[in-house]
Amino acid sequence: MFSKKLKIIRRSYRIFIYTLIIVLSIILLIPFLWLVSSSLKTEADMFIFPPEWIPDPPRWENYVQAWKSLPFTTFLRNTLFITGGRLVGELFACSLVAFGFARLRARGKNILFLILLSTMMLPYQITMIPVYIFFSKIGWVNTFKPLILPSFFGAPFFIFMMRQFFMTIPLALDEAARIDGASTFTIYHSIFLPLAKAPLIAMSIFVFMASWNDFFGPLIYLHEMNNYTLALGLQMFQSYGEYATRWDLIMAASTAMAIPPLLVFFFCQRFFIRGIALTGLKT
């Protein structure tokens, strides 16, 4: 009798939790669904009350008009170039530095690691002006260099994340490789990197999302339209010629810009979840 009541309680609890998750998911999806719906309407239909969620008829030409209204092909190429450069830099630098902190022996290594982690407490707004002045003095403003090259020096959070994973790898693998004559760098790229596929994919998703949606960095360093990214291109809809504040085109361009991150996360979520889980196994 008691076990039957316990099963009923557990089943009721699960139903409650699943119902709560579904309701919250629907609430969180409403803005995105409204974005997609508005991207297929005329500007006048967007402000009808009560709102119509299903456009009739859908205006797919909004996407074509939004793409042709500004040089979005150039913006896309610039965004992909910056994102690709940052991905290469972060993956190489963070994994290499993390390997050093996890495996190499050096006096004061833990102190250096604490100093590295302490830089995460500095808000971007504090270092923004000194860094801009530095890049301005060496002539890098209005180029992609300030947005790409700093990634080759690593990021504290990703270094910490990769170090946590590398510390879970048994030391016996290092010792066996050294007995076979492998160098330190060989151990890094032939043993550690293949084992770290899941954390590397998780880090790649973080970097891709941050770079793809970055607005503040390109706004500071890029001053010419032929260097603009997609984020800056969306902002131009509010102040550029005949397309200023065309909400239907803004919605279409925003929807198109949101699709790549959604696809990346959808196809890589298994590696993303596994990568995050693995990096927390050992401290």
TORZA-968338 format. One record per residue (C-alpha): residue in one letter; z, y, x. Coordinates in pm, whole numbers, plus 50000, padded with zeros to 5 digits. Layout:
N
{r = A; Z = Z; Y = Y; X = X}
...
END
This chain:
283
{r = M; Z = 50000; Y = 50000; X = 50000}
{r = F; Z = 50094; Y = 50238; X = 50277}
{r = S; Z = 49778; Y = 50159; X = 50474}
{r = K; Z = 49565; Y = 50228; X = 50166}
{r = K; Z = 49727; Y = 50570; X = 50120}
{r = L; Z = 49679; Y = 50641; X = 50489}
{r = K; Z = 49308; Y = 50559; X = 50460}
{r = I; Z = 49276; Y = 50788; X = 50158}
{r = I; Z = 49447; Y = 51070; X = 50348}
{r = R; Z = 49221; Y = 51021; X = 50651}
{r = R; Z = 48912; Y = 51008; X = 50433}
{r = S; Z = 49017; Y = 51324; X = 50248}
{r = Y; Z = 49084; Y = 51498; X = 50579}
{r = R; Z = 48739; Y = 51407; X = 50708}
{r = I; Z = 48573; Y = 51525; X = 50388}
{r = F; Z = 48761; Y = 51854; X = 50414}
{r = I; Z = 48665; Y = 51903; X = 50780}
{r = Y; Z = 48298; Y = 51818; X = 50721}
{r = T; Z = 48284; Y = 52045; X = 50417}
{r = L; Z = 48441; Y = 52330; X = 50614}
{r = I; Z = 48194; Y = 52281; X = 50901}
{r = I; Z = 47897; Y = 52279; X = 50661}
{r = V; Z = 48017; Y = 52595; X = 50484}
{r = L; Z = 48078; Y = 52781; X = 50810}
{r = S; Z = 47742; Y = 52666; X = 50946}
{r = I; Z = 47564; Y = 52801; X = 50637}
{r = I; Z = 47749; Y = 53133; X = 50671}
{r = L; Z = 47648; Y = 53160; X = 51038}
{r = L; Z = 47287; Y = 53066; X = 50957}
{r = I; Z = 47246; Y = 53332; X = 50686}
{r = P; Z = 47157; Y = 53618; X = 50928}
{r = F; Z = 46900; Y = 53403; X = 51107}
{r = L; Z = 46748; Y = 53281; X = 50781}
{r = W; Z = 46726; Y = 53640; X = 50661}
{r = L; Z = 46555; Y = 53733; X = 50988}
{r = V; Z = 46293; Y = 53461; X = 50942}
{r = S; Z = 46244; Y = 53548; X = 50575}
{r = S; Z = 46205; Y = 53921; X = 50650}
{r = S; Z = 45952; Y = 53850; X = 50924}
{r = L; Z = 45716; Y = 53712; X = 50656}
{r = K; Z = 45746; Y = 54005; X = 50412}
{r = T; Z = 45605; Y = 54352; X = 50381}
{r = E; Z = 45837; Y = 54633; X = 50477}
{r = A; Z = 45877; Y = 54731; X = 50109}
{r = D; Z = 45969; Y = 54375; X = 50003}
{r = M; Z = 46249; Y = 54362; X = 50258}
{r = F; Z = 46456; Y = 54616; X = 50063}
{r = I; Z = 46413; Y = 54470; X = 49713}
{r = F; Z = 46739; Y = 54405; X = 49529}
{r = P; Z = 46828; Y = 54137; X = 49449}
{r = P; Z = 46670; Y = 54006; X = 49770}
{r = E; Z = 46399; Y = 53741; X = 49764}
{r = W; Z = 46465; Y = 53472; X = 50023}
{r = I; Z = 46127; Y = 53301; X = 49995}
{r = P; Z = 45835; Y = 53540; X = 50063}
{r = D; Z = 45552; Y = 53520; X = 49813}
{r = P; Z = 45305; Y = 53518; X = 49971}
{r = P; Z = 45424; Y = 53482; X = 50332}
{r = R; Z = 45266; Y = 53735; X = 50567}
{r = W; Z = 45193; Y = 53538; X = 50885}
{r = E; Z = 44983; Y = 53828; X = 51005}
{r = N; Z = 45307; Y = 54014; X = 51083}
{r = Y; Z = 45342; Y = 53803; X = 51396}
{r = V; Z = 44986; Y = 53876; X = 51509}
{r = Q; Z = 45021; Y = 54248; X = 51438}
{r = A; Z = 45358; Y = 54265; X = 51614}
{r = W; Z = 45217; Y = 54089; X = 51920}
{r = K; Z = 44912; Y = 54316; X = 51939}
{r = S; Z = 45097; Y = 54641; X = 51866}
{r = L; Z = 45247; Y = 54644; X = 52216}
{r = P; Z = 45151; Y = 54465; X = 52541}
{r = F; Z = 45374; Y = 54168; X = 52462}
{r = T; Z = 45165; Y = 53938; X = 52681}
{r = T; Z = 45268; Y = 54150; X = 52979}
{r = F; Z = 45628; Y = 54159; X = 52858}
{r = L; Z = 45629; Y = 53780; X = 52824}
{r = R; Z = 45485; Y = 53732; X = 53172}
{r = N; Z = 45748; Y = 53964; X = 53321}
{r = T; Z = 46028; Y = 53790; X = 53134}
{r = L; Z = 45915; Y = 53445; X = 53247}
{r = F; Z = 45883; Y = 53562; X = 53607}
{r = I; Z = 46233; Y = 53714; X = 53611}
{r = T; Z = 46385; Y = 53416; X = 53430}
{r = G; Z = 46215; Y = 53167; X = 53661}
{r = G; Z = 46328; Y = 53357; X = 53971}
{r = R; Z = 46685; Y = 53373; X = 53850}
{r = L; Z = 46684; Y = 53002; X = 53764}
{r = V; Z = 46568; Y = 52906; X = 54113}
{r = G; Z = 46818; Y = 53137; X = 54279}
{r = E; Z = 47119; Y = 53034; X = 54072}
{r = L; Z = 47049; Y = 52662; X = 54089}
{r = F; Z = 47004; Y = 52662; X = 54467}
{r = A; Z = 47278; Y = 52907; X = 54566}
{r = C; Z = 47548; Y = 52793; X = 54323}
{r = S; Z = 47504; Y = 52422; X = 54390}
{r = L; Z = 47496; Y = 52476; X = 54768}
{r = V; Z = 47806; Y = 52697; X = 54776}
{r = A; Z = 47987; Y = 52464; X = 54534}
{r = F; Z = 47906; Y = 52169; X = 54761}
{r = G; Z = 48058; Y = 52357; X = 55053}
{r = F; Z = 48378; Y = 52434; X = 54866}
{r = A; Z = 48405; Y = 52078; X = 54736}
{r = R; Z = 48325; Y = 51881; X = 55051}
{r = L; Z = 48327; Y = 52084; X = 55372}
{r = R; Z = 48646; Y = 52129; X = 55569}
{r = A; Z = 48727; Y = 52481; X = 55681}
{r = R; Z = 49040; Y = 52682; X = 55747}
{r = G; Z = 49111; Y = 52923; X = 55461}
{r = K; Z = 48858; Y = 52757; X = 55230}
{r = N; Z = 49093; Y = 52767; X = 54931}
{r = I; Z = 49172; Y = 53133; X = 54989}
{r = L; Z = 48800; Y = 53216; X = 54996}
{r = F; Z = 48756; Y = 53022; X = 54675}
{r = L; Z = 49035; Y = 53219; X = 54507}
{r = I; Z = 48876; Y = 53544; X = 54623}
{r = L; Z = 48546; Y = 53426; X = 54478}
{r = L; Z = 48708; Y = 53348; X = 54143}
{r = S; Z = 48886; Y = 53684; X = 54141}
{r = T; Z = 48549; Y = 53862; X = 54134}
{r = M; Z = 48503; Y = 53723; X = 53782}
{r = M; Z = 48774; Y = 53966; X = 53670}
{r = L; Z = 48563; Y = 54269; X = 53766}
{r = P; Z = 48369; Y = 54401; X = 53464}
{r = Y; Z = 48000; Y = 54466; X = 53518}
{r = Q; Z = 48053; Y = 54832; X = 53427}
{r = I; Z = 48271; Y = 54884; X = 53737}
{r = T; Z = 48009; Y = 54765; X = 53987}
{r = M; Z = 47705; Y = 54891; X = 53795}
{r = I; Z = 47684; Y = 55241; X = 53947}
{r = P; Z = 47751; Y = 55142; X = 54314}
{r = V; Z = 47501; Y = 54856; X = 54289}
{r = Y; Z = 47239; Y = 55084; X = 54132}
{r = I; Z = 47288; Y = 55343; X = 54408}
{r = F; Z = 47249; Y = 55070; X = 54671}
{r = F; Z = 46925; Y = 54938; X = 54519}
{r = S; Z = 46799; Y = 55293; X = 54475}
{r = K; Z = 46858; Y = 55372; X = 54843}
{r = I; Z = 46653; Y = 55074; X = 54959}
{r = G; Z = 46372; Y = 55145; X = 54711}
{r = W; Z = 46412; Y = 54850; X = 54478}
{r = V; Z = 46439; Y = 55048; X = 54153}
{r = N; Z = 46147; Y = 54989; X = 53914}
{r = T; Z = 46086; Y = 54647; X = 54069}
{r = F; Z = 46195; Y = 54297; X = 53976}
{r = K; Z = 46398; Y = 54254; X = 54296}
{r = P; Z = 46735; Y = 54383; X = 54162}
{r = L; Z = 46704; Y = 54141; X = 53870}
{r = I; Z = 46610; Y = 53833; X = 54075}
{r = L; Z = 46738; Y = 53848; X = 54433}
{r = P; Z = 47113; Y = 53884; X = 54353}
{r = S; Z = 47096; Y = 53541; X = 54190}
{r = F; Z = 47028; Y = 53389; X = 54534}
{r = F; Z = 47384; Y = 53485; X = 54629}
{r = G; Z = 47533; Y = 53275; X = 54350}
{r = A; Z = 47754; Y = 53343; X = 54049}
{r = P; Z = 48131; Y = 53272; X = 54058}
{r = F; Z = 48145; Y = 53094; X = 53722}
{r = F; Z = 47859; Y = 52856; X = 53802}
{r = I; Z = 47996; Y = 52790; X = 54152}
{r = F; Z = 48329; Y = 52699; X = 53995}
{r = M; Z = 48159; Y = 52477; X = 53738}
{r = M; Z = 47953; Y = 52288; X = 53998}
{r = R; Z = 48250; Y = 52254; X = 54232}
{r = Q; Z = 48451; Y = 52090; X = 53956}
{r = F; Z = 48179; Y = 51829; X = 53912}
{r = F; Z = 48125; Y = 51768; X = 54285}
{r = M; Z = 48497; Y = 51699; X = 54326}
{r = T; Z = 48464; Y = 51404; X = 54084}
{r = I; Z = 48214; Y = 51228; X = 54314}
{r = P; Z = 48391; Y = 50965; X = 54530}
{r = L; Z = 48428; Y = 51045; X = 54898}
{r = A; Z = 48306; Y = 50693; X = 54975}
{r = L; Z = 47949; Y = 50808; X = 54904}
{r = D; Z = 47975; Y = 51076; X = 55173}
{r = E; Z = 48124; Y = 50835; X = 55424}
{r = A; Z = 47862; Y = 50567; X = 55358}
{r = A; Z = 47582; Y = 50822; X = 55397}
{r = R; Z = 47724; Y = 50953; X = 55725}
{r = I; Z = 47750; Y = 50599; X = 55861}
{r = D; Z = 47378; Y = 50564; X = 55786}
{r = G; Z = 47312; Y = 50883; X = 55986}
{r = A; Z = 47270; Y = 51132; X = 55701}
{r = S; Z = 47334; Y = 51498; X = 55776}
{r = T; Z = 47545; Y = 51725; X = 55557}
{r = F; Z = 47238; Y = 51884; X = 55399}
{r = T; Z = 47086; Y = 51540; X = 55337}
{r = I; Z = 47402; Y = 51433; X = 55154}
{r = Y; Z = 47376; Y = 51751; X = 54946}
{r = H; Z = 47013; Y = 51719; X = 54834}
{r = S; Z = 46977; Y = 51339; X = 54835}
{r = I; Z = 47309; Y = 51230; X = 54683}
{r = F; Z = 47487; Y = 51519; X = 54512}
{r = L; Z = 47195; Y = 51694; X = 54344}
{r = P; Z = 47054; Y = 51378; X = 54178}
{r = L; Z = 47402; Y = 51297; X = 54045}
{r = A; Z = 47446; Y = 51653; X = 53917}
{r = K; Z = 47147; Y = 51655; X = 53683}
{r = A; Z = 47355; Y = 51714; X = 53369}
{r = P; Z = 47563; Y = 52005; X = 53511}
{r = L; Z = 47249; Y = 52160; X = 53660}
{r = I; Z = 47075; Y = 52146; X = 53321}
{r = A; Z = 47380; Y = 52299; X = 53156}
{r = M; Z = 47377; Y = 52579; X = 53414}
{r = S; Z = 47003; Y = 52625; X = 53364}
{r = I; Z = 47056; Y = 52677; X = 52991}
{r = F; Z = 47324; Y = 52939; X = 53057}
{r = V; Z = 47100; Y = 53124; X = 53305}
{r = F; Z = 46794; Y = 53101; X = 53082}
{r = M; Z = 46981; Y = 53241; X = 52780}
{r = A; Z = 47133; Y = 53525; X = 52980}
{r = S; Z = 46806; Y = 53622; X = 53150}
{r = W; Z = 46585; Y = 53583; X = 52843}
{r = N; Z = 46810; Y = 53804; X = 52630}
{r = D; Z = 46908; Y = 54049; X = 52905}
{r = F; Z = 46855; Y = 54406; X = 52790}
{r = F; Z = 47090; Y = 54617; X = 52999}
{r = G; Z = 46962; Y = 54506; X = 53343}
{r = P; Z = 46592; Y = 54573; X = 53277}
{r = L; Z = 46684; Y = 54898; X = 53099}
{r = I; Z = 46854; Y = 55025; X = 53415}
{r = Y; Z = 46606; Y = 54913; X = 53679}
{r = L; Z = 46264; Y = 54903; X = 53509}
{r = H; Z = 46107; Y = 55242; X = 53427}
{r = E; Z = 45737; Y = 55163; X = 53368}
{r = M; Z = 45596; Y = 54981; X = 53067}
{r = N; Z = 45396; Y = 54734; X = 53275}
{r = N; Z = 45730; Y = 54608; X = 53415}
{r = Y; Z = 45911; Y = 54580; X = 53082}
{r = T; Z = 46057; Y = 54256; X = 52949}
{r = L; Z = 46056; Y = 54126; X = 52592}
{r = A; Z = 46400; Y = 54273; X = 52522}
{r = L; Z = 46279; Y = 54620; X = 52615}
{r = G; Z = 45960; Y = 54564; X = 52419}
{r = L; Z = 46160; Y = 54499; X = 52102}
{r = Q; Z = 46349; Y = 54823; X = 52149}
{r = M; Z = 46020; Y = 55013; X = 52173}
{r = F; Z = 45946; Y = 54935; X = 51807}
{r = Q; Z = 46204; Y = 55199; X = 51718}
{r = S; Z = 46040; Y = 55480; X = 51913}
{r = Y; Z = 45678; Y = 55396; X = 51995}
{r = G; Z = 45393; Y = 55571; X = 51811}
{r = E; Z = 45273; Y = 55446; X = 51475}
{r = Y; Z = 45489; Y = 55132; X = 51494}
{r = A; Z = 45819; Y = 55323; X = 51518}
{r = T; Z = 46083; Y = 55155; X = 51301}
{r = R; Z = 45842; Y = 54907; X = 51143}
{r = W; Z = 46111; Y = 54667; X = 51026}
{r = D; Z = 45870; Y = 54393; X = 50928}
{r = L; Z = 45720; Y = 54388; X = 51277}
{r = I; Z = 46063; Y = 54412; X = 51439}
{r = M; Z = 46174; Y = 54107; X = 51242}
{r = A; Z = 45860; Y = 53913; X = 51337}
{r = A; Z = 45892; Y = 53997; X = 51707}
{r = S; Z = 46265; Y = 53918; X = 51704}
{r = T; Z = 46201; Y = 53580; X = 51542}
{r = A; Z = 45933; Y = 53496; X = 51798}
{r = M; Z = 46167; Y = 53595; X = 52081}
{r = A; Z = 46448; Y = 53378; X = 51943}
{r = I; Z = 46236; Y = 53062; X = 51925}
{r = P; Z = 46224; Y = 52970; X = 52301}
{r = P; Z = 46605; Y = 52974; X = 52350}
{r = L; Z = 46648; Y = 52769; X = 52034}
{r = L; Z = 46396; Y = 52512; X = 52153}
{r = V; Z = 46551; Y = 52494; X = 52499}
{r = F; Z = 46897; Y = 52433; X = 52359}
{r = F; Z = 46770; Y = 52190; X = 52093}
{r = F; Z = 46591; Y = 51964; X = 52342}
{r = C; Z = 46857; Y = 51993; X = 52615}
{r = Q; Z = 47177; Y = 51991; X = 52409}
{r = R; Z = 47257; Y = 51633; X = 52507}
{r = F; Z = 47253; Y = 51726; X = 52877}
{r = F; Z = 47429; Y = 52054; X = 52801}
{r = I; Z = 47726; Y = 51889; X = 52629}
{r = R; Z = 47745; Y = 51614; X = 52891}
{r = G; Z = 47723; Y = 51866; X = 53175}
{r = I; Z = 48006; Y = 52078; X = 53035}
{r = A; Z = 48220; Y = 51770; X = 52976}
{r = L; Z = 48168; Y = 51634; X = 53327}
{r = T; Z = 48265; Y = 51961; X = 53496}
{r = G; Z = 48612; Y = 51946; X = 53338}
{r = L; Z = 48714; Y = 51598; X = 53450}
{r = K; Z = 48899; Y = 51702; X = 53765}
{r = T; Z = 49063; Y = 52023; X = 53880}
END
